[in-house]
Amino acid sequence: MDVEALVSAMHDTAIGIDALPMAGIRTRAIRHDHYKIADGHEDNAYIYVTLRIMAGRSTETRKDAGERLFSTLREFIEPVFKQRPILLSFEIQEIDPEARWKHSNIRDYLAERAR
């Protein structure tokens, strides 16, 4: 599977969701070499996607974003899904603004590039 292409597909979908500001979108894949799924068979695989967003969006907004991203994941994985056992999982986690710190100048650069 082309993991870079999956990252790009998920990132592109996220950028198209108005409720997710582009400057805050970070898309990455982390490989896990040591894991067991179900009966432990070596062919078993999984993809677990977490969308972390700031608290405060409505349930409807979160569901729309989740359904769009999960649809992209399912469409991308369909050829692999037909060939091997694979578990797809998607979860939205809300970030507690009281327990988060950040410092960024990305928005400044985005504005400059848009000129």
C-alpha positions in Angstrom: 0.0 0.0 0.0 1.2 3.5 -0.8 1.1 5.1 2.6 2.3 8.5 1.3 -0.7 8.5 -1.1 -3.1 7.6 1.8 -1.6 10.5 3.8 -2.1 12.9 0.9 -5.7 11.7 0.3 -6.7 12.1 3.9 -4.9 15.5 4.1 -6.7 16.7 0.9 -10.0 15.7 2.3 -9.4 17.4 5.6 -8.4 20.6 3.8 -11.8 20.5 2.0 -13.7 20.5 5.3 -14.6 24.0 6.3 -14.8 23.2 10.0 -11.1 22.2 10.0 -8.9 25.3 9.5 -6.1 24.6 7.0 -3.4 26.1 9.3 -4.2 23.5 11.9 -4.2 20.4 9.8 -1.4 18.0 10.4 -1.5 14.6 8.7 0.9 11.8 9.5 1.3 8.1 9.5 3.0 6.1 12.2 4.1 2.6 11.5 3.8 0.0 14.3 6.0 -3.1 13.7 4.9 -5.0 16.8 1.2 -5.7 17.3 -1.4 -8.4 17.5 -4.9 -8.4 16.1 -7.7 -10.9 16.8 -6.1 -14.4 16.5 -2.7 -13.0 16.0 -2.3 -14.2 12.4 0.5 -12.3 10.7 -1.7 -11.3 7.8 -4.0 -9.3 10.0 -3.5 -5.6 9.6 -5.1 -2.4 10.9 -5.3 1.4 10.2 -6.4 3.5 13.1 -7.1 7.2 12.3 -7.6 9.8 15.0 -8.9 13.2 14.2 -8.0 15.5 17.1 -10.0 18.8 17.1 -10.6 21.6 19.5 -13.6 21.3 21.7 -16.8 23.2 20.8 -17.9 21.9 17.4 -21.4 20.5 17.2 -22.1 16.8 17.0 -23.4 17.4 13.4 -20.1 19.1 12.4 -18.0 16.4 14.0 -20.0 13.6 12.3 -19.8 15.3 8.9 -16.0 15.6 9.2 -15.7 12.0 10.4 -17.9 10.6 7.7 -16.1 12.4 5.0 -12.6 11.4 6.2 -13.7 7.8 6.9 -15.2 7.6 3.4 -11.9 8.7 2.0 -10.1 6.0 4.0 -12.5 3.3 3.0 -12.3 4.2 -0.7 -8.5 4.3 -0.6 -8.2 1.0 1.2 -10.8 -0.9 -0.8 -8.3 -2.7 -3.1 -6.3 -3.9 0.0 -9.5 -4.7 1.8 -10.4 -7.3 -0.9 -7.0 -9.0 -0.5 -6.3 -9.4 3.2 -7.8 -9.1 6.7 -7.7 -5.5 7.7 -9.4 -3.4 10.5 -10.2 0.2 9.8 -11.0 2.4 12.7 -11.7 6.2 13.0 -12.1 8.2 16.1 -12.6 11.9 16.8 -11.0 13.2 20.0 -11.7 16.7 21.4 -8.7 18.6 22.7 -9.1 20.2 26.1 -8.0 23.9 25.5 -7.0 24.2 29.1 -4.4 21.4 28.7 -2.9 22.6 25.4 -0.1 25.0 24.5 1.2 25.9 21.1 3.2 28.4 19.3 3.0 28.8 15.5 3.6 31.2 12.7 2.0 29.0 10.0 -0.9 31.3 9.5 1.4 34.2 8.7 3.2 32.2 6.0 -0.1 30.9 4.6 -1.3 34.5 4.3 1.9 35.6 2.6 1.8 32.7 0.1 -1.9 33.6 -0.7 -0.9 37.0 -2.0 
